[in-house]
Amino acid sequence: MFEFLHDISLVLGRVITILPLLLFITLFMGKRAIGELPVFDFLIIVILGAIAGADIADPNIKHLPTAIAIIGVGVLQRVVAKWKISNRKIGRWLTFEPTIIIQDGKFLDNNLKKIRYSIDNILQMLREKNVFDIREVETAIIEANGALSVLKKPQKNTVTLEDMNIIETKPKIAFAIIIEGTLYTNVLKEFNLDEKWLDQQLYQLGIKDIEEVFFASINQNHELHISLYDEKNVKIPQIRH
């Protein structure tokens, strides 16, 4: 019983001492480490959690080496962060390059495959940016921390209804009907359209097989927007850190 109470008091004592130390080290590492979480900083946070968790959960682990390890990891992060700022080559080694995944309203399927993002992932992230039709997008970039940055086409920039002297307007949203060569006929039916209509539209665009289509969407005006596999006519800008 005495040993049990001793272990409990030891664990509680470690919680009381480790948490302030973790807070201090996290603040010492800076806002960037806890806000953006690039790859290296994410690993640092994981390591700190593992060290602190093991120390709190296992009374047999010596407490002082744990504290030293936490301080050492925090100092290492600060040193590496300074290296990344002073040397761009080191910075590129320790993180991902930004990746363009939409250009001129077209999905870049090869870039999506490189970063292992699905169309569904990107569509969700676009909706979170209030973009419901990829035709509005000039450039969309997956940043080093996995976030999505979107540059809308100039004519699609947001203006207020007051600017346009408009009292009421209908929201514009496009619905996916083809994803990676797979046709969603239920979406066509909702628009009172069928596969024959779609085949005619694809034929007019010089597309002979639906499997050539990486992504296609349709809006309320029955306007079709298509991204093919390996788009050839898209000029991709070079974007670096």
Buried (B, 14 or more C-beta within 10 A) or exposed (E): EEEEEEEEEBBEEBEEBBEEBBEEBBEEBEEEBEEBBBEBBBBBBEBBEEBBEEBBEEBEEEBEEBBEBBBEBBEBBBEBBEBBEEEEEBBBEBBBEBBBBBBBBBBBBEBBEEBEBEBEBBBEBBEEEEBBBBBBBBBBBBBBBBEBBBBBEEEBEEEEEEEEEEEEEEEBEBBBBBBBBEBBEEBBEEBEBEEEBBEEBBEEEEBEEBEBBBBBBBBEEEEBBBBBBEBEEBEEEEEEE
